[in-house]
Amino acid sequence: MSADDGPGLYVESTIIMTTVRVVAPFVLTFALFIMFHGADTPGGGFQGGVIAGSVVMMLAFAYGIDSTRQWVDVRVVAALASGGVLVFAGIGLGAMALGGNFLQYNVYEPYYYEASKYGIELVELGIGGIVASVAIGLFFLIAAGFGHVTGEGER
Amino acid sequence: MIEHLPVLLVVLPIIGASVPLVASLYTDRIGWSIAVLTMLAYAALAGLLAQQVWPDTVVSYAVGGFALPYGIELVVDGLSLAVVLLISAITLGVLAYARHAGPHENTFYSQLLLLVTGLTGMTVTGDVFNLYVFLEITGLAAYGLVASGREASAAVAALKYLIIGTVGASLYLLGVGYALAVTGTLNMADMSGKLAAVGYDSTLVLTAFGLMVGGLSVKVALFPLHTWQPDAYANSPDSVSAFISALVSTVSAYALARLLFSVFTVDFLTAVPAARWALIVVASVSIVAGSALAVSQASVQRMLAYSSVSQFGLVIAGFAVATPIAVVGATVHLVGHAVMKGGLFAATGIIERETGTTTIGGYAGMGGRTPLAAGAFTVLALGMVGVPPAIGFVGKWYILVGAVEAELWPVVAVLLASTLLTLAYFARLGERLYFAEPTIREEGAIADGGEGSDGGERAEGSRSSSEPRSEGGDGDDGENAVSTGMLAVLVVAAVLAVALTAAVPALEQLLTETLPPLIQ
């Protein structure tokens, strides 16, 4: 089903497409910056993840929701979400296996001297992945309802 | 292992949620099994936790081993334990229902487990900011679940839910900001001491209270902040409406109680009578307005949704009265309402599958067509009204006794009136089910007449009932058939609605031993 059937859902505009193409890499970089700086400045996985997810929404505004849906690989989104969860839970449960509490980073320090710092960074990245993929998934899920009024389309 | 139980309860479902996503690269039908395995393990952990808390222990856990007022603390006392056990039982019930009723996609079960993560986190956390994080996780998962309905109306309902829910969560976050500014801490226990030191009449403290309670009231769906709720309940798939109607508002109401008793404490409520009265007034208005709106609905699911607005008013009124007996009553009603409302939504799902009807007019004469579902529906409805052996009676009775003891006569009047109002809308439905002539023929043709006010619902009912369906004969129309699992869930819910009464003394003992001091 092409997006043209919708009641003015998508309007092709050279200005928007060009702007999005220029801005997208910077937004993605900014998202990573926010994620990496979560430990010592305001920011973190949640905020960074939302910014990263917004890149896909920007693309959807510029190029149409349906074409973006086809372009974004479902497997990448799924891998981001479950990979993020597994990184987060793995680091947390690993600390418990080493005799600490959940997410107690300093039990890793005998093995690697900067474990606390990089442990937090990894967890932030994991959370960022989860949040970004959930935001993208939610966007497509809600958009599906508006695009396909007949109800035969999902995701 | 045993001391890590609180955090394992949160981590287990989130790991479970990530597995179906990976698995969907290979098969799209494994989500249910993974969810069941996860929830069985969850139930085992919840049981172990109950063993630890019973009869008078408060379990505390420092995430990351950070020293306590600074790190995130998880706390499990009698109240949170009751909610954790409820989450465990309801989720298993919904899974048994969804086995046949669907949705069958892996992503549905991922979202379901993510919702369980959020709800559990809200229940066990002892940190006001952490509560916000889990509130958002709960919200995101719930929006996604509502949007998984097939009709366009589900997406609209999800979008409305998303916007209003986000406003509510933001209000709560703003309140947390004020509380942090005035106390410098986010830990609930630490914050309650520092709020007392600052003085309860400080403008900052009052603002924080107003924003946090206001934000949570949106999530609980108290009148007039309930507008997201009927659409979300009525437009999502039946498994989803049973699940979110039973748990999402329930856990938010729990969070509100946690805030009242563990953060602001009853000293705040006695020092600032205006705050207590504000809560009581909102709750009372909610009881009356919710019932009045429920009476005027044509669709059964919307009626049940408005009934929730009214019943949560009752629960919050109980918490605001804040005497020990009223709090026990509110907790009993919180748990009882979850079981009964989940069961009622499951019953509407089954009745819709068997007869194709969703409106009160269409329920006419269906008592004979679907005896088991209609019977269970009636038992649950009577329980909700508060007919004595059922759990609904005990909850309301305790809240009433608490209000009488506290000499809050307006509350007593509203409580008594609410029972009559609840009877008003459920009795109408019972009368339709058993004493009215069917308006829908065996063949599935819709007779005209009946409620004409809800054109869309009628049209939908006639669309789905014009499809060929077998009345339990050859049972091979996969999509609309009713499985034994679905009926079993319904029967268990109806039995629980009565049997839970036996657990009330245990809950009462648990709450008296572990809750912070209440108004005597």
HADDOCK unambig.tbl for C-alpha pairs under 7 A between the chains (distance, minus, plus):
assign (segid A and resid 78 and name CA) (segid B and resid 21 and name CA) 5.48 0.50 0.50
assign (segid A and resid 78 and name CA) (segid B and resid 22 and name CA) 6.41 0.50 0.50
assign (segid A and resid 79 and name CA) (segid B and resid 22 and name CA) 6.66 0.50 0.50
assign (segid A and resid 81 and name CA) (segid B and resid 18 and name CA) 6.88 0.50 0.50
assign (segid A and resid 82 and name CA) (segid B and resid 18 and name CA) 4.36 0.50 0.50
assign (segid A and resid 82 and name CA) (segid B and resid 19 and name CA) 6.83 0.50 0.50
assign (segid A and resid 82 and name CA) (segid B and resid 21 and name CA) 6.60 0.50 0.50
assign (segid A and resid 82 and name CA) (segid B and resid 22 and name CA) 6.75 0.50 0.50
assign (segid A and resid 85 and name CA) (segid B and resid 15 and name CA) 6.50 0.50 0.50
assign (segid A and resid 85 and name CA) (segid B and resid 18 and name CA) 6.44 0.50 0.50
assign (segid A and resid 86 and name CA) (segid B and resid 15 and name CA) 6.75 0.50 0.50
assign (segid A and resid 89 and name CA) (segid B and resid 11 and name CA) 6.78 0.50 0.50
assign (segid A and resid 101 and name CA) (segid B and resid 63 and name CA) 6.14 0.50 0.50
assign (segid A and resid 101 and name CA) (segid B and resid 64 and name CA) 5.35 0.50 0.50
assign (segid A and resid 101 and name CA) (segid B and resid 65 and name CA) 5.46 0.50 0.50
assign (segid A and resid 102 and name CA) (segid B and resid 63 and name CA) 5.51 0.50 0.50
assign (segid A and resid 102 and name CA) (segid B and resid 64 and name CA) 5.22 0.50 0.50
assign (segid A and resid 103 and name CA) (segid B and resid 63 and name CA) 6.50 0.50 0.50
assign (segid A and resid 103 and name CA) (segid B and resid 64 and name CA) 4.37 0.50 0.50
assign (segid A and resid 104 and name CA) (segid B and resid 64 and name CA) 3.66 0.50 0.50
assign (segid A and resid 104 and name CA) (segid B and resid 65 and name CA) 5.45 0.50 0.50
assign (segid A and resid 105 and name CA) (segid B and resid 64 and name CA) 6.80 0.50 0.50
assign (segid A and resid 138 and name CA) (segid B and resid 144 and name CA) 5.92 0.50 0.50
assign (segid A and resid 141 and name CA) (segid B and resid 147 and name CA) 6.44 0.50 0.50
assign (segid A and resid 142 and name CA) (segid B and resid 147 and name CA) 5.96 0.50 0.50
assign (segid A and resid 142 and name CA) (segid B and resid 155 and name CA) 5.17 0.50 0.50
assign (segid A and resid 145 and name CA) (segid B and resid 151 and name CA) 6.84 0.50 0.50
assign (segid A and resid 145 and name CA) (segid B and resid 152 and name CA) 4.63 0.50 0.50
assign (segid A and resid 145 and name CA) (segid B and resid 155 and name CA) 4.89 0.50 0.50
assign (segid A and resid 146 and name CA) (segid B and resid 152 and name CA) 6.04 0.50 0.50
assign (segid A and resid 146 and name CA) (segid B and resid 155 and name CA) 6.74 0.50 0.50
assign (segid A and resid 149 and name CA) (segid B and resid 152 and name CA) 5.30 0.50 0.50
assign (segid A and resid 151 and name CA) (segid B and resid 150 and name CA) 5.27 0.50 0.50
assign (segid A and resid 151 and name CA) (segid B and resid 151 and name CA) 5.09 0.50 0.50
assign (segid A and resid 151 and name CA) (segid B and resid 152 and name CA) 6.39 0.50 0.50
